[in-house]
Amino acid sequence: MRASPQQLALAAEALLKESELPPEAMQRRFEEALDPDRWRQLVPFGSIGEEQRVGDEAAQLCEEDSAREERRLARDGYFRLHGVFDPGRISRMRRIVEAVRADGWPVAFAFVFDDFWTIARSPAVAAFLERTVGEGYFQNTVVWAHWVWGGRGAAGWSPHDDYRDSGETFLSLWIPLSDATVDNGCMFLLPAAASREVSTAVEEQRDLAPRAFRRLLQEVIALPVPAGSLIGWRGDLVHWGGANAGGVEPRLSLALEFRSRDAKASRFESPLIDPRASLPPFRLRLFAIVKALREYTKFEPVLARYLPLAERIFAETADASAAVSKAPPAS
């Protein structure tokens, strides 16, 4: 007799429960997570709290390419820019992610390191954000790193939108640390008009007519990009990570989010940080990481084994979030 979907779901939940970190391991991980020197020992070539300058690793944006992609963003809700970031820096960030993962951590913990907070602060990227999000924009504290297995059938996150009613006040940035190809599951999305059609149907809980469904399939945009590129989309675009079609290399990437200065941010996005101010302190970085981990198990169920640890770190670092929330914006 075949198991029902409900029985399979319960079995999967039980397996995930059994995979939780044992108490001794959780205590050790908790202490290690809160110790910046432990992270420095793990990644000696990474920095934490050193306010490193962008310098020779500054991003490069061609004016013509920027203007073209800003028009695309205004028209279709997304943009794609190749060859933005220094290859040496991207290689270093990839090695940080690999070291974090090899030590048994979810790869999002790479965000304890400075590189992952400074990468969008170079003058060229900051100017692009000023033009597309608005002067005095803020970064929210929703961050993530992705590791999609190499091998047929592995896939990124399922189709979703980020903040449906955000309009032009929100922009998500996605930076590949390895080549993102059709074979290893690059990003896919529906441009603005098609995304609105799909989102409305989902919200109204109605099926799409077969003709509309076939038309929307033809509007899907694939975004294969080499490592060090920069792509992004507005909050109402439906997007997803593709399925691996046989690529053997894993896909590594990171995601950041930005808000217009006067826009109302959701509770999940808070606290907002000023990209013109100092880098977020270590404890706030941990808060941002585990805040996202608690939410994103819906996309990556295997992370459920870390939830008790995430809850402890979240409670321990909540004071860092409160301190930022009460602080006035930097001038």
Secondary structure, DSSP 8 states (H G I E B T S, - for coil): ----HHHHHHHHHHHHHHTS--HHHHHHHHHHHT-HHHHHHH-TT--SS-----GGG-----HHHHHHHHHHHHHHSEEEESS-S-HHHHHHHHHHHHHHHHTT--GGGGGGSTHHHHTT-SHHHHHHHHHHT-TT-EE-S--EEEEE-SSTT-B---SB-S-TT-GGGEEEEEEESS-B-TTTT-EEE--HHHHHHHHHHHHTT----HHHHHHHHHT-EEE-B-TT-EEEE-TT--EEE-B-SS--S-EEEEEEEEE-TTS---TTT-S-B-TTS----HHHHHHHHHHHHHHHTTT-GGGGGGHHHHHHHHHHHHHHHHHHHHS----
